[in-house]
Amino acid sequence: MLIAERVSNIKHPHGINQRCQNPRSALLPAIRSPSNGGTPSKIKLANFTDSILNYNLPPWRSSIARALHRNRSLPNARYIQLATIDNNHRPQNRTLVFRGWLEPESKIKFVTDIRSSKAINLLADASPWAEACWYFPKTREQFRLGGTLELVTSACGNTSHSQARQAAWEQMSDSGRVQFDWGTPGADRSEDPQAFNPPQPDEHQPSANFCLLLLDVRSVTHLELRGEAQNCYLYGLVDGEWVIRSINP
Ligand SMILES: Cc1cc2nc3c(=O)[nH]c(=O)nc-3n(C[C@H](O)[C@H](O)[C@H](O)COP(=O)(O)O)c2cc1C
């Protein structure tokens, strides 16, 4: 409550309400196009909001949507560094591709191999806490998203998560899908060339090694390098509600 009161006068960096009760207003900054002088495009507004208008989006979602839009010409703007803690309490960090959001919870979707170190550690009850670090080169801004990870395997009993895993598989390219049947990641390099040339998997039948990895975001730090001086915003959950603080960079 103390924090919520303290932040009550802080305006959202892109002009939206910090409590973000109105999803349409939250999305407006994300669909403003620099090429039309910042006027929201009605066509894009319709497309973008139709599927998610009913969700009460956390306020940081519009900042990330805006960054994704402004950096859309850069494929590497969809690469995220994901840091985890292994079973020996040591950090592990690696690059993953952002695969979109699991709605309505705004969980970040990744895909990974059940035989990878991160998956093995999660299945062996390593800490689920993780931090994603996402840099957008064109707009020179960084988001650090802290939260907990869930691994969605072929054995998942949650129907919506299983459906999301299936959809993620179907959205992969053929070359992406086949990698889940390559030789075991982390093992000594296979001499057998067949280890990297398995039959092409069925586009509707996910490989048993294929997992969806979900990051349930609990805190976000947004650093904008542009500006005099730089801006930094900290989003956190207080009593289940997102609050935002402007902090020193
Ligand atoms: C640009 C780039 C994108 C990558 N995307 C993914 C990905 O989407 N999923 C994945 O599991 N690994 C991806 N990798 C490989 C991971 O960085 C990492 O090497 C692999 O997941 C094994 O990590 P682990 O042993 O820590 O589990 C990517 C690597 C690079 C360089």
The ligand as a Gaussian input file, in Angstrom:
#p B3LYP/6-31G(d) Opt

LIG

0 1
 C       19.999000     -16.514000     -31.571000
 C       19.738000     -17.755000     -30.783000
 C       18.438000     -18.197000     -30.597000
 C       18.195000     -19.351000     -29.862000
 N       16.887000     -19.744000     -29.658000
 C       16.632000     -20.815000     -28.885000
 C       15.286000     -21.195000     -28.576000
 O       14.305000     -20.559000     -29.000000
 N       15.104000     -22.272000     -27.786000
 C       16.149000     -22.988000     -27.267000
 O       15.909000     -23.939000     -26.532000
 N       17.437000     -22.650000     -27.531000
 C       17.693000     -21.588000     -28.321000
 N       18.994000     -21.228000     -28.578000
 C       20.080000     -22.050000     -28.003000
 C       20.239000     -21.649000     -26.538000
 O       20.892000     -20.393000     -26.443000
 C       21.005000     -22.697000     -25.719000
 O       22.264000     -22.922000     -26.312000
 C       20.228000     -24.001000     -25.640000
 O       18.879000     -23.774000     -25.378000
 C       20.799000     -24.884000     -24.526000
 O       20.726000     -24.156000     -23.316000
 P       20.808000     -24.857000     -21.887000
 O       21.852000     -25.911000     -21.986000
 O       21.176000     -23.775000     -20.941000
 O       19.474000     -25.434000     -21.562000
 C       19.264000     -20.081000     -29.305000
 C       20.573000     -19.624000     -29.486000
 C       20.794000     -18.487000     -30.210000
 C       22.223000     -18.032000     -30.376000

